[in-house]
Amino acid sequence: MSKILIRGAKVLGGEPQDVLIDGATISEVGAGLSAEGAEVIEAAGQVLLPGLVDLHTHLREPGREDSETVLTGTRAAASGGFTAVFAMANTFPVADTAGVVEQVWRLGREHGYCDVQPIGAVTVGLEGRKLAELGAMHESAAGVTVFSDDGKCVDDAVIMRRALEYVKAFGGVVAQHAQEPRLTEGAQMNEGIVSSELGLGGWPAVAEESIIARDVLLAEHVGSRVHICHLSTAGSVEIVRWAKSRGIDVTAEVTPHHLLLTDELVRTYNPVYKVNPPLRTERDVIALREALADGTIDIVATDHAPHPHEDKDCEWAAAAMGMVGLETALSVVQETMVDTGLLTWAGVAERMSVKPAAIGQAEGHGRPVSAGEPANLTLVDTAYRGSVDPAGFASRSRNTPYEGRELPGRVTHTWLRGKATLVDGKLT
């Protein structure tokens, strides 16, 4: 591999430095660097971050290749500055066996735009009745450490306890989609003033909060690790904050769309805003931002949920839930957290690279930008502002809630172990 010299980048938003990549590794970081024959990237004014890691991505393959494939999803990831993604298990067939998780893992290796770490299902078929082959998936070539029935809640307390006990043996983690199903039957949006005025079935905050409360207590009882997917309410923040104060081993994520959008948008009846958990209130959005800033919420995860045109371009009640997010995540975080002064770029690196890599045990990712470390990097033009045009997405799906919206920041380059996957905003 040739040498690459990134000149004048603000590493983690700090003072300008030069970064020399030699092969798959960062060989030197400093001022005034030079290297004979190196490709030079003039990066003055841009921010250099460790490659982003998404702990919550839906790649849809196998089974729903009309929505996304491992290839198109990882191309979208590279476009958004990600060098590793964790692929959720709700595929067809479900990723509940060693064979399926290995298939997804090998597809990621073949395509090479980012590392793909499969997430294994907690229960067989996501049906919540019987534990899946957790040990076999962990021992497989994919080395699964994160397990989730995302899209469905593990609502049976006994099953959840057994899962927590099982993964404790090998240091795994159960990532819970916190949704009490009996409280959300027929739910179409957040339960509140807007749902009452529109006459749409409500998804109450307590449906999320009650499961989180139960699961942190189970994790404390078992002495295991639990991760809360797409936390969305102010009450959930308080429960997680309380659990951490007790020393319970709980981590939590928030999505970019829950940091920016509110249930007021549902008044348009545009199904692009239909998502699970639903968009909440302005009060919730403020609480989520503050919790991400103070560390109560550990990470940002996209919950990238691609759907084909026909599944979203229909009446609200019939529309699928979910939004694509890999290619806009960093811009939304810049707008909601950096430009508001709640986080520095070093804080963004912590919450979008370092901590998600640690939770998922993604080796070689979330590492410091320093000599001897893997060259998994992303370069961001933070001064850029532009309107979101889904026609230019690398994802196979276009269900973004930001179409036509002006957002700050643009990923210009992404490197995976020294190999450029994105150059000047274009995939290699």
C-alpha positions in Angstrom: 0.0 0.0 0.0 1.2 3.5 -0.8 1.7 6.2 1.9 -0.9 8.9 2.5 -0.1 12.2 4.1 -3.1 14.1 5.6 -1.9 17.6 5.9 -3.2 20.2 8.4 -6.2 18.4 9.7 -7.7 19.3 13.1 -7.3 15.9 14.9 -10.4 15.5 17.1 -11.1 19.2 16.4 -7.9 20.3 18.0 -4.8 22.1 16.6 -3.9 21.4 13.0 -1.5 18.4 12.6 -0.2 16.2 9.8 -1.0 12.5 9.9 1.0 10.0 7.9 -0.6 6.6 6.9 1.8 3.9 5.9 0.0 0.8 4.7 -2.8 -0.1 7.2 -1.3 1.9 10.1 -0.8 5.4 11.2 3.0 5.8 11.2 3.4 9.4 12.4 1.4 12.3 13.8 2.9 15.8 14.1 3.7 19.1 12.4 5.5 19.6 9.2 5.6 15.9 8.2 6.8 14.8 4.8 7.1 11.5 3.1 8.6 10.8 -0.3 6.1 9.5 -2.8 3.1 9.9 -0.4 -0.3 10.9 -1.7 -1.0 14.2 -0.1 -4.5 15.2 1.2 -4.8 18.9 1.9 -7.1 19.0 4.9 -6.7 22.5 6.3 -9.8 23.4 8.3 -11.2 19.9 8.3 -11.7 17.7 11.3 -10.1 14.2 11.5 -11.8 11.6 13.6 -11.3 7.9 14.2 -13.6 5.9 11.8 -17.2 5.9 13.1 -18.8 2.8 14.5 -22.5 2.1 14.3 -23.8 -0.4 16.9 -27.3 -0.5 15.3 -27.6 -0.9 11.5 -30.1 -2.9 9.4 -28.5 -4.3 6.3 -31.5 -6.4 5.4 -29.5 -9.2 3.7 -30.4 -12.0 3.6 -34.0 -11.8 2.5 -34.8 -8.2 1.9 -32.3 -7.2 -0.7 -35.0 -4.9 -2.3 -34.4 -2.6 0.8 -30.6 -3.0 1.2 -27.7 -5.4 0.8 -24.5 -5.7 2.7 -22.8 -4.1 -0.3 -25.1 -1.1 -0.6 -25.4 -0.7 3.2 -21.6 -0.7 3.7 -21.2 1.8 0.8 -23.7 4.0 2.6 -21.7 3.5 5.8 -18.4 4.5 4.2 -20.1 7.6 2.7 -21.2 8.6 6.3 -17.7 8.1 7.7 -18.2 4.7 9.3 -15.5 2.0 9.2 -17.5 -0.6 11.2 -21.2 -1.4 11.5 -23.1 -4.0 13.6 -25.9 -5.6 11.5 -29.1 -6.4 13.3 -30.6 -9.9 13.2 -34.1 -9.3 11.8 -33.3 -10.7 8.4 -35.0 -13.5 6.5 -33.9 -16.0 7.6 -33.3 -14.5 11.1 -29.7 -14.4 12.2 -30.3 -16.8 15.0 -27.7 -19.5 14.0 -24.0 -19.7 13.4 -24.7 -20.2 9.7 -26.6 -17.0 9.1 -24.3 -14.7 11.1 -21.3 -16.2 9.3 -23.0 -15.5 5.9 -23.4 -11.8 6.8 -19.9 -11.6 8.2 -18.3 -13.1 5.1 -20.3 -10.7 2.8 -18.9 -7.8 4.7 -15.4 -9.1 4.3 -15.9 -9.6 0.6 -17.2 -6.1 -0.1 -14.6 -4.3 2.0 -16.2 -0.9 2.4 -16.4 -1.3 6.2 -16.2 -4.1 8.7 -19.5 -5.8 9.3 -20.1 -7.4 12.7 -23.4 -9.4 12.8 -25.6 -9.1 15.9 -27.2 -12.4 16.8 -30.9 -12.9 17.7 -31.7 -13.5 21.4 -34.5 -15.8 20.6 -35.3 -18.3 17.8 -37.0 -16.5 15.0 -37.3 -13.3 17.1 -40.4 -15.0 18.6 -39.4 -14.5 22.2 -40.1 -18.1 23.3 -36.8 -20.0 23.2 -33.2 -18.8 23.4 -31.3 -18.9 20.1 -27.9 -20.5 19.6 -26.0 -17.8 21.5 -22.9 -19.8 22.3 -22.7 -21.2 18.8 -22.9 -17.8 17.3 -20.2 -16.5 19.6 -17.9 -19.4 18.8 -18.5 -19.0 15.0 -16.2 -17.3 12.6 -18.3 -14.1 13.1 -17.5 -14.1 16.9 -20.8 -12.6 17.9 -20.8 -10.6 21.2 -24.0 -8.5 20.8 -27.4 -10.1 20.8 -30.7 -8.4 20.1 -34.3 -9.1 18.9 -34.4 -5.5 17.7 -37.7 -4.8 16.0 -39.3 -6.9 18.8 -38.9 -6.7 22.6 -37.7 -9.6 24.7 -40.8 -9.1 26.8 -40.6 -12.3 28.8 -38.7 -11.6 32.0 -37.5 -15.2 32.4 -36.2 -15.4 28.8 -34.4 -12.0 29.3 -32.9 -13.2 32.5 -31.6 -16.4 30.9 -30.1 -14.5 28.0 -28.3 -12.2 30.4 -27.0 -15.2 32.3 -25.8 -16.9 29.1 -23.9 -14.0 27.6 -22.2 -13.3 30.9 -20.2 -16.5 30.4 -18.3 -15.0 27.5 -18.6 -11.2 28.1 -21.4 -10.6 25.7 -24.2 -8.1 25.9 -27.9 -8.2 25.3 -29.2 -5.1 23.4 -32.9 -4.6 24.2 -35.6 -3.0 22.1 -37.5 -1.6 25.0 -41.2 -1.9 24.1 -43.9 -3.5 26.2 -46.0 -5.0 23.5 -49.3 -5.0 25.3 -49.0 -1.2 25.9 -48.3 -0.5 22.2 -50.9 -2.6 20.4 -52.1 -0.5 17.4 -49.7 2.3 18.2 -48.9 4.7 15.3 -47.0 7.5 17.0 -46.0 9.0 20.3 -48.9 9.1 22.8 -49.6 12.7 23.7 -51.3 15.9 22.6 -50.5 15.4 18.9 -51.8 11.8 18.8 -55.0 12.9 20.5 -55.6 15.7 18.0 -54.8 13.5 15.0 -56.7 10.5 16.3 -53.8 8.1 15.9 -53.0 5.2 18.3 -50.5 6.3 20.9 -47.2 4.7 21.8 -46.8 5.8 25.5 -43.4 6.6 27.0 -44.1 4.1 29.8 -44.0 1.2 27.3 -40.3 2.0 26.9 -39.5 3.0 30.4 -41.1 0.0 32.1 -39.0 -2.5 30.1 -35.8 -0.5 30.8 -36.5 -0.4 34.5 -37.1 -4.2 34.6 -34.0 -5.0 32.5 -31.6 -2.9 34.5 -32.8 -4.6 37.6 -32.3 -8.0 35.9 -28.8 -7.0 34.8 -28.0 -6.0 38.4 -29.4 -9.3 39.8 -27.5 -11.4 37.3 -24.3 -9.3 37.2 -24.5 -9.1 33.4 -24.4 -6.4 30.7 -27.5 -4.8 29.1 -27.6 -2.2 26.4 -30.6 -0.1 25.7 -31.4 0.4 22.0 -32.7 3.7 20.6 -33.6 5.3 24.0 -36.2 8.0 23.3 -37.9 9.5 26.4 -36.9 11.8 29.2 -38.1 9.2 31.7 -35.9 6.6 30.2 -32.9 8.9 30.7 -33.7 9.2 34.4 -34.0 5.4 34.8 -30.6 4.8 33.1 -29.0 7.6 35.1 -30.3 6.0 38.3 -29.1 2.5 37.2 -25.6 3.9 36.5 -25.5 5.6 39.9 -26.1 2.1 41.5 -23.2 0.6 39.5 -25.4 -1.4 37.2 -23.6 -2.4 33.9 -26.0 -0.6 31.5 -25.2 1.3 28.4 -27.6 3.2 26.1 -27.8 4.7 22.7 -29.8 7.5 21.0 -30.5 7.9 17.3 -29.8 11.1 15.4 -33.4 11.5 14.5 -34.5 11.4 18.1 -32.0 14.2 18.8 -33.5 16.5 16.2 -37.1 15.6 15.2 -40.3 15.8 17.2 -43.8 14.3 16.9 -45.1 17.6 15.6 -43.9 16.5 12.2 -46.5 13.7 12.2 -49.1 16.4 11.6 -48.0 16.2 7.9 -49.0 12.5 7.8 -45.8 11.9 5.8 -44.9 8.3 6.5 -41.2 9.1 6.3 -41.6 10.3 9.9 -43.0 6.9 11.1 -40.4 5.1 13.2 -40.1 2.8 16.2 -39.7 4.1 18.8 -41.7 7.1 17.6 -40.6 10.7 17.4 -41.2 12.2 20.8 -41.8 15.7 22.2 -39.5 18.7 22.3 -39.0 18.0 26.1 -37.8 14.5 25.3 -35.4 15.8 22.6 -33.8 18.3 25.0 -33.4 15.6 27.7 -31.8 13.2 25.2 -29.3 15.9 24.1 -28.4 16.7 27.7 -28.0 13.0 28.5 -25.7 12.4 25.6 -23.6 15.4 26.6 -23.3 14.3 30.2 -22.6 10.6 29.4 -25.9 9.1 30.7 -26.5 8.1 27.1 -23.2 6.5 26.0 -23.4 6.5 22.2 -25.1 7.6 19.0 -26.4 4.7 16.8 -28.2 5.2 13.6 -30.9 2.5 13.6 -30.4 2.7 9.8 -33.7 1.1 8.6 -34.0 1.1 4.8 -37.3 0.3 3.1 -38.3 0.2 -0.5 -40.4 3.0 -2.0 -43.7 1.1 -1.9 -43.4 0.4 1.8 -43.2 4.1 2.7 -45.1 5.9 -0.1 -48.5 4.9 1.1 -51.0 5.9 3.8 -49.6 6.4 7.3 -51.3 3.4 8.9 -49.9 1.0 6.3 -46.4 2.4 6.1 -43.4 0.6 7.5 -41.6 2.0 10.4 -38.0 3.2 10.0 -35.6 5.8 8.5 -32.2 5.5 6.7 -29.5 7.3 8.7 -25.9 6.2 7.9 -25.2 9.0 5.4 -26.7 11.8 7.5 -25.8 10.8 11.1 -22.7 12.9 11.6 -24.3 16.0 10.1 -27.3 15.7 12.5 -24.9 15.2 15.5 -23.0 18.3 14.4 -26.2 20.4 14.2 -27.7 19.2 17.5 -24.6 18.6 19.7 -21.5 20.4 18.3 -23.0 23.6 16.8 -25.0 24.0 20.0 -21.9 23.7 22.2 -23.1 20.5 24.0 -20.2 18.4 22.6 -16.7 19.0 21.3 -15.5 17.0 18.3 -13.5 14.9 20.8 -16.8 14.1 22.5 -18.3 13.1 19.2 -15.4 10.7 18.6 -16.0 9.2 22.0 -19.7 8.7 21.4 -19.6 7.7 17.7 -16.4 5.6 17.6 -14.6 4.9 20.9 -17.6 3.8 23.1 -19.6 1.9 20.4 -16.4 0.0 19.5 -15.9 -0.8 23.2 -19.5 -2.0 23.8 -19.4 -4.2 20.7 -15.8 -5.3 21.1 -14.9 -4.1 17.6 -11.2 -4.8 17.5 -9.1 -2.1 15.8 -11.9 0.5 15.9 -12.4 3.4 18.1 -8.7 3.8 18.6 -6.7 7.0 19.1 -5.4 8.9 16.1 -1.8 8.3 17.0 1.3 6.5 15.7 1.0 2.7 15.6 -2.8 2.6 15.6 -4.9 1.2 12.7 -5.6 3.7 10.0 -9.4 3.7 10.4 -10.2 7.4 9.9 -12.8 9.8 8.6 -12.2 13.4 7.5 -15.0 15.9 7.8 -15.5 19.3 6.2 -17.4 20.9 9.1 -17.8 24.3 7.4 -19.9 22.8 4.6 -23.7 23.3 4.6 -26.0 21.8 2.0 -29.4 20.3 1.4 -30.0 16.6 1.8 -30.6 15.0 -1.6 -31.5 11.3 -1.2 -31.0 10.8 -5.0 -27.3 10.8 -4.2 -27.4 8.2 -1.5 -25.3 5.1 -1.7 -28.0 3.2 0.2 -30.5 1.3 -1.9 -33.4 3.0 0.0 -34.4 6.7 0.1 -36.6 6.9 3.2 -34.8 9.9 4.9 -36.7 12.4 7.0 -34.2 15.1 6.0 -34.9 15.4 2.2 -34.4 19.1 1.3 -33.3 20.0 4.8 -30.0 21.9 5.1 -27.6 20.2 7.4 -24.0 21.1 8.3 -20.8 19.1 7.7 -19.8 16.6 5.0 -17.6 13.6 5.1 -14.9 14.0 2.5 -12.7 10.9 3.1 -12.9 7.6 4.9 -10.1 5.1 5.3 -10.4 1.5 6.4 -7.0 0.2 7.5 -5.3 2.7 5.3 -7.4 1.9 2.2 -9.6 4.8 1.0 -13.2 3.9 0.7 -14.4 7.5 0.1 -12.3 10.2 -1.6 -13.5 13.8 -2.0 -17.0 12.7 -1.1 -17.1 9.9 -3.7 -16.9 6.2 -3.1 -13.8 4.4 -4.5 
